[in-house]
Amino acid sequence: MRLPKWSRSFGVQVTIALIAGVVLGLIARSWGPVSEGQDNWLGQTLDTIGSSYVTLLKAAVVPLVITAIIASIGNLRKVTNAARLAVSTLLWFAFTALIAVLIGLILGVVIQPGTHADAASLSGSAPDSQGSWIGFLTGLVPVNFLGMEVATSPDEAGGLVSEVDFNILQLIIVSGAIGIAAVKVGKAAEPFLQFVEAALAVVQKVVWWIVRIAPIGTLGLIGNAVNSYGWSTMGSLLWFVVAVYVGLAIIFFVVYPTLAKLNGLSARQYFSGVWPAAQMGFVSRSSIGTMPVTQKVATDNFGVPQSYAAFAVPFGATTKMDGCAAIYPAIAAVFVAQFFGIDLTIVQYFLIVFVSVIGSAATAGTTGATVMLTLTLSTLGLPLEGVGLLLAIEPIVDMGRTALNVSGQALVPALVAKRHDILDVDRYDAARVDGYVPVDEDAEDSAVDTDGAELEQPSSGARS
């Protein structure tokens, strides 16, 4: 039997998964643990599904970051005034982050989410992964070619377990150095750069397959969160969630379109053009996983030259996080201070701004928001236990954060291209069909993105 067309919409599938995850999480919590420290079979299943999906995304991060960074720098050789474009891109990244963190601070002070939280239903502990300025700076120095780190810890049986991890910051540094070296070598490195671009296309296809099962991962992550923390715990953080989403909405619906308008671009076209990337970011919770769609939005919908977009979008996917690195840590820091009854000084507010704008690179990877928050709290001298308080609603706020991240990652290249007179304004103003401006090229040239165009949009195309 053929499924209704509306049910094949990616957004509908994720919405169903969200609802199912909440229901299954409540059922698992009502059953309770089988014994001390052992959850029931439904709770274990939800945990396994959610953690497995995150593991898949982490597995794709390393090859995607390496190929994307090298290819993006390699593509700069095709762009006139590449240095000016790169500097302008960085400045716009910092400027939008500054606006986002200021809005976050204002909302935190006005809404006061920390004073509305019920201390009796919340408990937190310091996170295992913490951020610090020393750690951030030393983390820039690669310890090996892949930034690989091996941690050994005792398990429950008394043995030792080794876990391999990759330092994304070091990967970015190493990949950037290789990309710059390849450009400096010149013609002799052309085959290498062509190979990297081909490898990037292959990796993006694999990433798209992983992102396509996001509804299953979302079901597990939401269900496990409800089962682990309970509805009362999540409900006590309602005002924090409201503050975060109000901030995200202000940036997405007011700040970004205003910046577009001030640079001579249509706000309406911005909304319709960025929607595929925003929707994909919301359901996948991964800026890196959404990168193929974000790049397609920048080139096909916004008219950013392919050679420049191939640099700006991958670079933004690893460093520009207005949701994770700016508005979220700002509101979260104010929340933690209010929850523990600590009055922030003017100096501490300035420190929040500084950390959010300068430390954005600390968000690289799939757990960046937690690291960024611990970096902010440790800089301010606030209790790191505050991070544990917010874990219950992490999947919920992460969806909105990522949607804002990728929206900014698509918009900034358009703004920079417009200011440097290299933007295809006619394409920016063109009508969208199923979310994208039609292009006259072989569909195979962008197979990963074309698949995404079909799956991301609602069947009627009304949301575009």
C-alpha positions as semicolon CSV with decimal commas, in nm:
position;residue;x (nm);y (nm);z (nm)
1;M;0,000;0,000;0,000
2;R;0,139;0,340;-0,100
3;L;0,171;0,597;0,178
4;P;-0,006;0,934;0,141
5;K;0,212;1,200;-0,015
6;W;0,194;1,425;0,293
7;S;0,342;1,149;0,510
8;R;0,660;1,146;0,299
9;S;0,742;1,504;0,401
10;F;1,055;1,513;0,615
11;G;0,905;1,774;0,848
12;V;0,590;1,567;0,904
13;Q;0,798;1,260;0,982
14;V;1,002;1,447;1,243
15;T;0,690;1,598;1,400
16;I;0,541;1,249;1,435
17;A;0,871;1,128;1,583
18;L;0,871;1,413;1,838
19;I;0,520;1,327;1,956
20;A;0,595;0,954;1,961
21;G;0,917;1,017;2,154
22;V;0,735;1,212;2,426
23;V;0,464;0,944;2,456
24;L;0,713;0,655;2,468
25;G;0,931;0,845;2,716
26;L;0,636;0,898;2,948
27;I;0,543;0,529;2,921
28;A;0,901;0,420;2,997
29;R;0,918;0,652;3,298
30;S;0,584;0,526;3,432
31;W;0,714;0,168;3,421
32;G;1,018;0,263;3,627
33;P;1,354;0,081;3,645
34;V;1,371;-0,298;3,656
35;S;1,627;-0,281;3,936
36;E;1,871;-0,036;4,088
37;G;2,067;0,120;3,803
38;Q;1,892;-0,085;3,531
39;D;1,622;0,076;3,321
40;N;1,330;-0,112;3,168
41;W;1,355;-0,245;2,814
42;L;1,173;0,054;2,660
43;G;1,398;0,305;2,832
44;Q;1,708;0,113;2,723
45;T;1,576;0,098;2,367
46;L;1,514;0,473;2,351
47;D;1,861;0,540;2,494
48;T;2,022;0,305;2,240
49;I;1,838;0,460;1,945
50;G;1,926;0,816;2,047
51;S;2,290;0,747;2,132
52;S;2,339;0,544;1,814
53;Y;2,216;0,831;1,600
54;V;2,451;1,076;1,772
55;T;2,735;0,825;1,722
56;L;2,658;0,809;1,349
57;L;2,673;1,188;1,323
58;K;3,003;1,195;1,512
59;A;3,146;0,933;1,277
60;A;3,065;1,154;0,979
61;V;3,208;1,471;1,132
62;V;3,576;1,387;1,087
63;P;3,581;1,312;0,711
64;L;3,333;1,592;0,646
65;V;3,534;1,856;0,831
66;I;3,862;1,751;0,667
67;T;3,729;1,748;0,311
68;A;3,507;2,055;0,356
69;I;3,780;2,279;0,502
70;I;4,045;2,175;0,247
71;A;3,800;2,210;-0,043
72;S;3,671;2,545;0,083
73;I;4,020;2,694;0,103
74;G;4,108;2,540;-0,231
75;N;3,805;2,705;-0,388
76;L;3,928;3,047;-0,279
77;R;4,192;3,024;-0,551
78;K;3,909;3,067;-0,802
79;V;3,784;3,388;-0,639
80;T;3,904;3,740;-0,707
81;N;3,990;3,936;-0,390
82;A;3,977;3,615;-0,187
83;A;4,152;3,770;0,115
84;R;3,902;4,057;0,134
85;L;3,611;3,817;0,109
86;A;3,752;3,597;0,384
87;V;3,806;3,893;0,620
88;S;3,459;4,032;0,546
89;T;3,308;3,691;0,619
90;L;3,481;3,672;0,957
91;L;3,372;4,025;1,049
92;W;3,009;3,948;0,963
93;F;3,027;3,628;1,166
94;A;3,144;3,831;1,467
95;F;2,890;4,110;1,410
96;T;2,588;3,879;1,400
97;A;2,720;3,692;1,705
98;L;2,745;4,025;1,890
99;I;2,383;4,109;1,811
100;A;2,269;3,762;1,917
101;V;2,448;3,767;2,253
102;L;2,315;4,114;2,336
103;I;1,960;4,000;2,265
104;G;2,021;3,692;2,480
105;L;2,137;3,902;2,774
106;I;1,839;4,137;2,748
107;L;1,594;3,845;2,740
108;G;1,767;3,675;3,033
109;V;1,738;3,989;3,245
110;V;1,378;4,066;3,141
111;I;1,226;3,715;3,149
112;Q;1,442;3,594;3,442
113;P;1,411;3,222;3,366
114;G;1,626;3,126;3,665
115;T;1,383;3,274;3,917
116;H;1,094;3,075;3,767
117;A;1,275;2,740;3,793
118;D;1,168;2,502;4,069
119;A;1,480;2,415;4,267
120;A;1,309;2,113;4,424
121;S;1,262;1,940;4,088
122;L;1,606;2,024;3,947
123;S;1,945;1,880;4,026
124;G;2,268;1,914;3,841
125;S;2,630;1,810;3,848
126;A;2,941;1,940;3,678
127;P;2,971;1,806;3,322
128;D;3,239;1,557;3,221
129;S;3,345;1,780;2,930
130;Q;3,433;2,132;3,038
131;G;3,555;2,437;2,853
132;S;3,832;2,671;2,968
133;W;4,045;2,935;2,799
134;I;4,362;2,737;2,864
135;G;4,198;2,427;2,719
136;F;4,073;2,628;2,423
137;L;4,416;2,774;2,345
138;T;4,610;2,450;2,397
139;G;4,345;2,271;2,194
140;L;4,449;2,475;1,891
141;V;4,784;2,294;1,880
142;P;4,745;1,959;1,698
143;V;4,880;1,663;1,891
144;N;4,876;1,448;1,576
145;F;4,764;1,462;1,215
146;L;4,397;1,386;1,289
147;G;4,370;1,557;1,627
148;M;4,302;1,212;1,771
149;E;4,271;1,169;2,146
150;V;4,247;0,840;2,339
151;A;4,095;0,839;2,687
152;T;4,113;0,535;2,915
153;S;3,877;0,495;3,210
154;P;3,763;0,211;3,439
155;D;3,435;0,037;3,359
156;E;3,174;-0,105;3,596
157;A;3,339;-0,448;3,593
158;G;3,670;-0,305;3,711
159;G;3,844;-0,325;3,375
160;L;3,971;-0,047;3,154
161;V;3,789;0,096;2,855
162;S;3,961;0,309;2,591
163;E;3,764;0,561;2,389
164;V;3,895;0,733;2,077
165;D;3,783;1,090;2,015
166;F;3,877;1,365;1,773
167;N;3,950;1,726;1,862
168;I;3,751;1,919;1,602
169;L;3,946;2,240;1,663
170;Q;4,270;2,059;1,581
171;L;4,109;1,903;1,275
172;I;4,015;2,249;1,152
173;I;4,370;2,377;1,208
174;V;4,531;2,078;1,032
175;S;4,283;2,084;0,744
176;G;4,324;2,459;0,705
177;A;4,703;2,424;0,691
178;I;4,675;2,152;0,425
179;G;4,434;2,363;0,221
180;I;4,661;2,668;0,233
181;A;4,964;2,455;0,143
182;A;4,779;2,305;-0,154
183;V;4,692;2,652;-0,282
184;K;5,053;2,767;-0,240
185;V;5,187;2,463;-0,426
186;G;4,981;2,561;-0,726
187;K;4,931;2,352;-1,038
188;A;5,102;2,043;-0,897
189;A;4,836;2,023;-0,624
190;E;4,540;2,045;-0,864
191;P;4,486;1,665;-0,873
192;F;4,487;1,657;-0,493
193;L;4,228;1,935;-0,467
194;Q;4,012;1,767;-0,730
195;F;4,030;1,444;-0,531
196;V;3,929;1,626;-0,211
197;E;3,631;1,786;-0,387
198;A;3,521;1,445;-0,514
199;A;3,567;1,296;-0,167
200;L;3,360;1,579;-0,020
201;A;3,073;1,498;-0,257
202;V;3,086;1,131;-0,152
203;V;3,099;1,217;0,219
204;Q;2,808;1,459;0,180
205;K;2,602;1,181;0,025
206;V;2,674;0,954;0,322
207;V;2,592;1,237;0,563
208;W;2,263;1,290;0,383
209;W;2,172;0,924;0,442
210;I;2,243;0,972;0,813
211;V;2,044;1,295;0,828
212;R;1,756;1,125;0,647
213;I;1,702;0,894;0,947
214;A;1,681;1,195;1,180
215;P;1,316;1,113;1,268
216;I;1,430;0,784;1,423
217;G;1,712;0,954;1,611
218;T;1,479;1,232;1,727
219;L;1,234;0,976;1,866
220;G;1,510;0,814;2,070
221;L;1,665;1,140;2,194
222;I;1,337;1,302;2,299
223;G;1,204;0,978;2,447
224;N;1,522;0,923;2,647
225;A;1,517;1,283;2,775
226;V;1,157;1,249;2,898
227;N;1,230;0,909;3,052
228;S;1,550;1,026;3,223
229;Y;1,434;1,361;3,360
230;G;1,056;1,340;3,378
231;W;0,789;1,585;3,273
232;S;0,806;1,782;3,599
233;T;1,178;1,847;3,557
234;M;1,137;1,957;3,196
235;G;0,832;2,166;3,288
236;S;1,027;2,356;3,554
237;L;1,258;2,479;3,277
238;L;0,969;2,609;3,066
239;W;1,065;2,974;3,108
240;F;1,421;2,900;3,003
241;V;1,295;2,729;2,686
242;V;1,061;3,024;2,623
243;A;1,347;3,273;2,664
244;V;1,572;3,081;2,425
245;Y;1,306;3,042;2,157
246;V;1,195;3,405;2,184
247;G;1,557;3,504;2,128
248;L;1,596;3,267;1,836
249;A;1,274;3,401;1,684
250;I;1,390;3,763;1,718
251;I;1,715;3,684;1,537
252;F;1,547;3,477;1,265
253;F;1,238;3,689;1,202
254;V;1,371;4,038;1,281
255;V;1,750;4,069;1,280
256;Y;1,839;3,854;0,979
257;P;1,570;3,996;0,745
258;T;1,657;4,349;0,863
259;L;2,023;4,291;0,773
260;A;1,910;4,162;0,434
261;K;1,690;4,468;0,380
262;L;1,965;4,710;0,483
263;N;2,187;4,553;0,219
264;G;1,929;4,590;-0,056
265;L;1,792;4,235;-0,043
266;S;1,430;4,126;-0,009
267;A;1,333;4,000;0,337
268;R;1,056;3,788;0,184
269;Q;1,303;3,619;-0,050
270;Y;1,532;3,556;0,245
271;F;1,259;3,368;0,431
272;S;1,153;3,155;0,135
273;G;1,511;3,091;0,031
274;V;1,655;2,992;0,368
275;W;1,363;2,770;0,470
276;P;1,506;2,436;0,339
277;A;1,824;2,481;0,545
278;A;1,640;2,607;0,854
279;Q;1,401;2,313;0,846
280;M;1,679;2,061;0,796
281;G;1,883;2,215;1,078
282;F;1,583;2,200;1,310
283;V;1,519;1,830;1,257
284;S;1,880;1,710;1,225
285;R;2,032;1,920;1,510
286;S;2,360;1,925;1,317
287;S;2,507;2,226;1,136
288;I;2,767;2,005;0,974
289;G;2,507;1,749;0,869
290;T;2,296;2,028;0,717
291;M;2,591;2,179;0,531
292;P;2,505;2,035;0,185
293;V;2,157;2,188;0,206
294;T;2,291;2,518;0,342
295;Q;2,537;2,544;0,055
296;K;2,263;2,472;-0,199
297;V;2,051;2,746;-0,042
298;A;2,340;2,993;-0,063
299;T;2,415;2,921;-0,429
300;D;2,080;2,826;-0,583
301;N;1,846;3,049;-0,382
302;F;2,062;3,343;-0,277
303;G;2,284;3,362;-0,586
304;V;2,617;3,339;-0,403
305;P;2,897;3,236;-0,643
306;Q;2,979;2,869;-0,607
307;S;3,351;2,935;-0,561
308;Y;3,289;3,170;-0,266
309;A;3,006;2,966;-0,112
310;A;3,230;2,659;-0,118
311;F;3,454;2,847;0,127
312;A;3,207;3,045;0,337
313;V;2,945;2,778;0,410
314;P;3,180;2,497;0,528
315;F;3,378;2,750;0,730
316;G;3,058;2,882;0,885
317;A;2,932;2,531;0,959
318;T;3,228;2,478;1,191
319;T;3,267;2,826;1,344
320;K;2,952;3,041;1,306
321;M;2,695;2,945;1,569
322;D;2,466;3,235;1,662
323;G;2,232;2,988;1,831
324;C;2,481;2,765;2,015
325;A;2,763;3,011;2,080
326;A;2,586;3,343;2,132
327;I;2,222;3,356;2,237
328;Y;2,215;3,022;2,421
329;P;2,519;3,068;2,651
330;A;2,409;3,426;2,723
331;I;2,062;3,322;2,843
332;A;2,200;3,009;3,012
333;A;2,463;3,207;3,206
334;V;2,198;3,451;3,330
335;F;1,973;3,155;3,418
336;V;2,247;2,983;3,622
337;A;2,329;3,306;3,806
338;Q;1,962;3,365;3,890
339;F;1,907;3,002;3,993
340;F;2,196;3,008;4,240
341;G;2,114;3,359;4,362
342;I;2,427;3,523;4,220
343;D;2,416;3,886;4,105
344;L;2,614;3,943;3,786
345;T;2,828;4,255;3,761
346;I;2,871;4,478;3,458
347;V;3,216;4,326;3,406
348;Q;3,065;3,977;3,396
349;Y;2,809;4,085;3,138
350;F;3,092;4,219;2,922
351;L;3,275;3,888;2,969
352;I;2,970;3,699;2,841
353;V;2,975;3,914;2,528
354;F;3,349;3,864;2,482
355;V;3,337;3,487;2,528
356;S;3,041;3,447;2,293
357;V;3,191;3,652;2,011
358;I;3,554;3,538;2,038
359;G;3,506;3,179;2,154
360;S;3,266;3,065;1,883
361;A;3,519;2,817;1,748
362;A;3,482;2,621;2,072
363;T;3,139;2,510;1,950
364;A;3,283;2,304;1,665
365;G;3,152;1,948;1,674
366;T;2,836;1,778;1,794
367;T;2,864;1,872;2,164
368;G;2,975;2,229;2,110
369;A;2,696;2,404;2,301
370;T;2,783;2,224;2,626
371;V;3,153;2,305;2,588
372;M;3,069;2,667;2,505
373;L;2,845;2,696;2,811
374;T;3,110;2,554;3,045
375;L;3,364;2,793;2,891
376;T;3,128;3,082;2,966
377;L;3,045;2,968;3,321
378;S;3,408;2,901;3,412
379;T;3,510;3,244;3,279
380;L;3,242;3,408;3,495
381;G;3,318;3,192;3,799
382;L;2,964;3,051;3,802
383;P;2,883;2,695;3,923
384;L;2,941;2,438;3,649
385;E;2,659;2,234;3,802
386;G;2,434;2,473;3,611
387;V;2,512;2,280;3,293
388;G;2,356;1,967;3,440
389;L;2,038;2,159;3,522
390;L;1,975;2,222;3,152
391;L;2,041;1,873;3,015
392;A;1,673;1,778;3,041
393;I;1,569;2,020;2,766
394;E;1,890;1,999;2,559
395;P;1,729;1,819;2,260
396;I;1,440;2,067;2,255
397;V;1,648;2,386;2,251
398;D;1,915;2,232;2,027
399;M;1,669;2,202;1,739
400;G;1,598;2,575;1,740
401;R;1,963;2,665;1,796
402;T;2,076;2,464;1,495
403;A;1,802;2,609;1,272
404;L;1,929;2,957;1,355
405;N;2,291;2,852;1,307
406;V;2,241;2,731;0,951
407;S;2,019;3,028;0,862
408;G;2,302;3,263;0,950
409;Q;2,554;3,043;0,771
410;A;2,352;3,088;0,451
411;L;2,274;3,458;0,495
412;V;2,623;3,594;0,570
413;P;2,775;3,475;0,238
414;A;2,483;3,647;0,060
415;L;2,546;3,974;0,246
416;V;2,920;3,963;0,179
417;A;2,867;3,876;-0,188
418;K;2,618;4,163;-0,225
419;R;2,854;4,414;-0,068
420;H;3,134;4,299;-0,301
421;D;2,909;4,310;-0,610
422;I;2,943;3,940;-0,689
423;L;2,591;3,833;-0,590
424;D;2,350;3,715;-0,859
425;V;2,063;3,941;-0,751
426;D;1,833;3,808;-1,023
427;R;1,866;3,459;-0,880
428;Y;1,808;3,591;-0,527
429;D;1,482;3,752;-0,643
430;A;1,372;3,455;-0,857
431;A;1,070;3,240;-0,771
432;R;1,131;2,915;-0,584
433;V;0,995;2,580;-0,699
434;D;0,970;2,322;-0,420
435;G;1,194;2,542;-0,208
436;Y;1,468;2,614;-0,462
437;V;1,531;2,827;-0,767
438;P;1,546;2,589;-1,068
439;V;1,894;2,542;-1,212
440;D;1,991;2,430;-1,560
441;E;2,239;2,160;-1,477
442;D;2,262;1,786;-1,459
443;A;2,094;1,672;-1,140
444;E;2,382;1,436;-1,081
445;D;2,611;1,732;-1,020
446;S;2,436;1,795;-0,691
447;A;2,274;1,462;-0,612
448;V;2,304;1,503;-0,237
449;D;2,134;1,841;-0,235
450;T;1,869;1,757;-0,494
451;D;1,755;1,465;-0,284
452;G;1,734;1,703;0,008
453;A;1,519;1,949;-0,187
454;E;1,254;1,688;-0,246
455;L;1,249;1,551;0,107
456;E;1,266;1,871;0,302
457;Q;0,971;2,052;0,154
458;P;0,606;1,999;0,237
459;S;0,409;1,829;-0,037
460;S;0,212;2,142;-0,126
461;G;0,514;2,371;-0,126
462;A;0,310;2,617;0,087
463;R;0,583;2,666;0,344
464;S;0,820;2,799;0,084
